[in-house]
């Protein structure tokens, strides 16, 4: 037997650390290659990390809630055989035998033969081929442990048949676990996970970006008529008003490239980007996340609407991948989902701007000199004043508003 440290691997997307959410093993426990060791949370998503070794856990190097840097020890194990060979220097870990299991990717077959369990203890590995591990999102695994449900008995409805929390709720008759206790006056609660990431990112944005804001009320009656016509013609489509506003944003970014740009502090340069990667703020049980519709400029309205629907569902279910939460160049925040008329959003750094969309609501509106009841929505724009002045920002916002009020303007851009 030899001791091996397993270090926190590079989780991709430029991430430098991760927060330990929960351990799936304890000191003294025997594990095999690909057994889940722990779940961590990064700035992008939750990731379940499997064991690269077969052996016995000797030490856990971080408590739940602790942040661990990439390359720092996670767990020490006593390993034997091939796992104990000097493939890596003493005290150094090695990459897992297969891609990490996070939100979204398929787990695939196990990377080495697993041992069998007899009376709660694991025997020596068997030469028989291993059974495929049940595919489930980390939140679903945590929920299953809380409810005492064997995941092998649950049909999955997520990507590649992955089990989601919705599948578990459906299995137990729609029951959901008790919500976290509401905040108590005088009680201090650690800021962790997504809430800590959101706090850091928003503070960074306000600290770095000299932002300014503009807003406008729009008559969206004709836009809703266009939406109904599209959905009537394409029975399998579910184009939302937000999807049409986002489509107008894509067209507007083509006309006003300053809003699809980056400000580089180190070189004092403005980079105007070719591709439009459209982010949208989504509220989930984990907190606020920003899924990204990559290459939105190359998608049709129906494709953009379908991707919006898919990513929003994946974010709620916890099945979204880190890549799908990275790389936005412009962001849309849908205040209307909370039943409010509007607001001023904080820019999603390093984006150049963010558009806020309020609720669609009926109001008195003057049409051709006559008072009428129309469906109205407020659009607000926060923009980086280092990159653009009011002319570009106002021109973009007015263009999007024109697309909302006169959908023929939008159709001409398709």
QUIWO-V931025 format. One record per backbone hydrogen bond with DSSP energy under -0.5 kcal/mol. CO is the residue of the C=O (numbers start at 0). NH is the residue of the N-H. E is the energy in kcal/mol with one decimal. If there is no record, write none. Layout:
co->CO nh->NH e->E
co->CO nh->NH e->E
//
This chain:
co->1 nh->78 e->-3.1
co->3 nh->76 e->-2.7
co->4 nh->6 e->-0.6
co->5 nh->73 e->-3.1
co->5 nh->74 e->-1.3
co->7 nh->70 e->-2.4
co->8 nh->10 e->-0.6
co->11 nh->14 e->-1.8
co->15 nh->69 e->-2.7
co->17 nh->67 e->-3.2
co->18 nh->40 e->-2.8
co->19 nh->64 e->-3.4
co->21 nh->38 e->-2.8
co->25 nh->28 e->-2.1
co->28 nh->56 e->-2.6
co->30 nh->54 e->-2.2
co->31 nh->34 e->-2.2
co->34 nh->50 e->-2.3
co->36 nh->23 e->-3.1
co->36 nh->24 e->-0.7
co->37 nh->48 e->-2.8
co->38 nh->20 e->-2.8
co->38 nh->21 e->-1.6
co->39 nh->46 e->-3.0
co->40 nh->18 e->-3.0
co->44 nh->41 e->-2.7
co->45 nh->102 e->-0.7
co->46 nh->39 e->-2.9
co->46 nh->48 e->-0.5
co->47 nh->49 e->-0.6
co->47 nh->100 e->-1.5
co->48 nh->36 e->-2.8
co->48 nh->37 e->-1.3
co->50 nh->33 e->-3.3
co->53 nh->79 e->-0.8
co->54 nh->30 e->-2.9
co->55 nh->77 e->-2.7
co->56 nh->27 e->-2.8
co->58 nh->75 e->-2.6
co->62 nh->65 e->-2.3
co->65 nh->19 e->-2.7
co->67 nh->17 e->-1.9
co->68 nh->71 e->-2.3
co->71 nh->7 e->-2.8
co->73 nh->60 e->-2.8
co->74 nh->5 e->-2.9
co->75 nh->57 e->-3.3
co->75 nh->58 e->-1.7
co->76 nh->3 e->-2.8
co->76 nh->78 e->-0.6
co->77 nh->55 e->-2.3
co->78 nh->1 e->-2.4
co->79 nh->82 e->-1.1
co->80 nh->83 e->-1.4
co->81 nh->84 e->-1.3
co->84 nh->86 e->-2.2
co->84 nh->87 e->-0.6
co->88 nh->91 e->-2.1
co->99 nh->101 e->-0.8
co->100 nh->47 e->-3.7
co->101 nh->103 e->-0.8
co->113 nh->125 e->-1.3
co->115 nh->122 e->-2.9
co->117 nh->120 e->-1.7
co->120 nh->117 e->-3.2
co->123 nh->115 e->-0.6
co->133 nh->135 e->-0.6
co->134 nh->162 e->-2.1
co->136 nh->140 e->-2.2
co->137 nh->141 e->-2.4
co->138 nh->142 e->-2.6
co->139 nh->143 e->-2.7
co->140 nh->144 e->-2.1
co->141 nh->145 e->-2.0
co->142 nh->146 e->-2.3
co->143 nh->147 e->-1.2
co->143 nh->148 e->-2.2
co->148 nh->150 e->-0.7
co->149 nh->152 e->-2.1
co->150 nh->153 e->-1.8
co->152 nh->154 e->-0.5
co->157 nh->160 e->-2.0
co->158 nh->161 e->-1.5
co->161 nh->156 e->-0.6
co->161 nh->157 e->-2.9
co->162 nh->136 e->-2.3
co->163 nh->167 e->-1.5
co->164 nh->168 e->-2.6
co->165 nh->169 e->-2.5
co->166 nh->170 e->-1.8
co->167 nh->171 e->-1.7
co->168 nh->173 e->-3.9
co->168 nh->174 e->-0.6
co->169 nh->172 e->-1.3
co->183 nh->186 e->-2.3
co->189 nh->191 e->-0.8
co->191 nh->194 e->-0.9
co->191 nh->195 e->-0.9
co->192 nh->196 e->-2.0
co->193 nh->197 e->-3.1
co->194 nh->198 e->-2.2
co->195 nh->199 e->-2.4
co->196 nh->200 e->-2.7
co->197 nh->201 e->-2.7
co->198 nh->202 e->-2.1
co->199 nh->203 e->-2.2
co->200 nh->204 e->-2.4
co->201 nh->205 e->-2.4
co->202 nh->206 e->-2.0
co->203 nh->207 e->-2.0
co->204 nh->208 e->-2.9
co->207 nh->209 e->-0.5
co->208 nh->210 e->-1.3
co->209 nh->384 e->-2.2
co->211 nh->382 e->-2.6
co->213 nh->380 e->-3.5
co->215 nh->378 e->-2.9
co->217 nh->219 e->-0.9
co->217 nh->376 e->-2.2
co->219 nh->223 e->-2.1
co->220 nh->224 e->-1.5
co->221 nh->225 e->-2.3
co->222 nh->226 e->-2.4
co->223 nh->227 e->-2.2
co->224 nh->228 e->-2.2
co->225 nh->229 e->-2.5
co->226 nh->230 e->-2.3
co->227 nh->231 e->-2.2
co->228 nh->232 e->-1.9
co->229 nh->233 e->-2.5
co->232 nh->234 e->-0.8
co->233 nh->236 e->-2.2
co->237 nh->239 e->-0.5
co->239 nh->243 e->-1.5
co->240 nh->244 e->-2.2
co->241 nh->245 e->-2.6
co->242 nh->246 e->-2.1
co->243 nh->247 e->-2.0
co->244 nh->248 e->-1.9
co->245 nh->249 e->-2.1
co->246 nh->250 e->-1.9
co->247 nh->251 e->-2.6
co->248 nh->252 e->-2.6
co->249 nh->253 e->-1.2
co->250 nh->254 e->-1.1
co->251 nh->255 e->-2.3
co->255 nh->258 e->-1.9
co->256 nh->259 e->-1.6
co->259 nh->272 e->-2.2
co->261 nh->263 e->-0.6
co->261 nh->270 e->-2.8
co->262 nh->264 e->-0.8
co->263 nh->267 e->-1.4
co->263 nh->268 e->-1.2
co->268 nh->263 e->-3.2
co->268 nh->270 e->-0.5
co->269 nh->271 e->-0.6
co->270 nh->261 e->-2.1
co->270 nh->272 e->-0.6
co->274 nh->276 e->-0.6
co->275 nh->277 e->-0.7
co->275 nh->295 e->-2.5
co->275 nh->296 e->-0.7
co->276 nh->278 e->-0.7
co->276 nh->328 e->-3.2
co->276 nh->329 e->-1.3
co->277 nh->292 e->-3.2
co->278 nh->331 e->-2.0
co->279 nh->290 e->-0.8
co->281 nh->288 e->-2.5
co->283 nh->286 e->-1.1
co->286 nh->283 e->-1.8
co->288 nh->281 e->-3.0
co->290 nh->279 e->-2.0
co->291 nh->293 e->-1.1
co->292 nh->277 e->-2.0
co->292 nh->295 e->-0.8
co->294 nh->297 e->-1.5
co->295 nh->298 e->-1.5
co->299 nh->303 e->-2.8
co->300 nh->304 e->-2.4
co->301 nh->305 e->-2.2
co->302 nh->306 e->-2.3
co->303 nh->307 e->-2.4
co->304 nh->308 e->-2.2
co->305 nh->309 e->-2.5
co->306 nh->310 e->-2.8
co->307 nh->311 e->-2.2
co->308 nh->312 e->-2.0
co->309 nh->313 e->-2.5
co->310 nh->314 e->-2.6
co->311 nh->315 e->-2.0
co->312 nh->316 e->-2.2
co->313 nh->317 e->-1.3
co->313 nh->318 e->-2.0
co->313 nh->319 e->-0.9
co->316 nh->164 e->-0.5
co->320 nh->323 e->-0.5
co->321 nh->324 e->-1.6
co->322 nh->325 e->-1.5
co->323 nh->291 e->-2.6
co->328 nh->351 e->-0.8
co->329 nh->278 e->-3.2
co->330 nh->354 e->-2.5
co->331 nh->280 e->-2.2
co->332 nh->334 e->-1.2
co->332 nh->356 e->-2.8
co->333 nh->336 e->-1.1
co->334 nh->337 e->-2.5
co->334 nh->339 e->-1.0
co->335 nh->338 e->-2.0
co->339 nh->358 e->-1.8
co->340 nh->377 e->-0.6
co->342 nh->344 e->-0.6
co->346 nh->348 e->-1.6
co->347 nh->350 e->-2.6
co->351 nh->383 e->-2.6
co->352 nh->330 e->-1.2
co->353 nh->381 e->-2.4
co->354 nh->332 e->-3.2
co->355 nh->379 e->-2.2
co->356 nh->334 e->-1.0
co->356 nh->335 e->-2.3
co->358 nh->360 e->-0.7
co->360 nh->375 e->-3.2
co->362 nh->373 e->-2.7
co->364 nh->366 e->-0.6
co->364 nh->371 e->-2.9
co->366 nh->369 e->-1.6
co->369 nh->366 e->-3.4
co->371 nh->364 e->-3.2
co->371 nh->373 e->-0.7
co->373 nh->362 e->-2.8
co->373 nh->375 e->-0.6
co->374 nh->219 e->-2.8
co->374 nh->220 e->-0.6
co->375 nh->360 e->-2.3
co->376 nh->217 e->-2.9
co->377 nh->357 e->-2.6
co->378 nh->215 e->-2.6
co->379 nh->355 e->-3.4
co->380 nh->213 e->-2.1
co->381 nh->353 e->-2.2
co->382 nh->211 e->-1.8
co->382 nh->384 e->-0.7
co->383 nh->386 e->-1.1
co->383 nh->387 e->-1.7
co->388 nh->392 e->-1.9
co->389 nh->393 e->-3.1
co->390 nh->394 e->-2.3
co->391 nh->395 e->-2.6
co->392 nh->396 e->-2.4
co->393 nh->397 e->-2.5
co->394 nh->398 e->-2.1
co->395 nh->399 e->-2.4
co->396 nh->400 e->-2.4
co->397 nh->401 e->-2.4
co->398 nh->402 e->-2.0
co->399 nh->403 e->-1.8
co->400 nh->404 e->-2.6
co->401 nh->405 e->-3.1
co->403 nh->222 e->-0.6
co->405 nh->408 e->-2.6
co->405 nh->409 e->-0.6
co->406 nh->410 e->-3.0
co->407 nh->411 e->-2.1
co->408 nh->412 e->-0.5
co->409 nh->412 e->-1.3
co->409 nh->413 e->-0.6
co->410 nh->413 e->-1.2
//
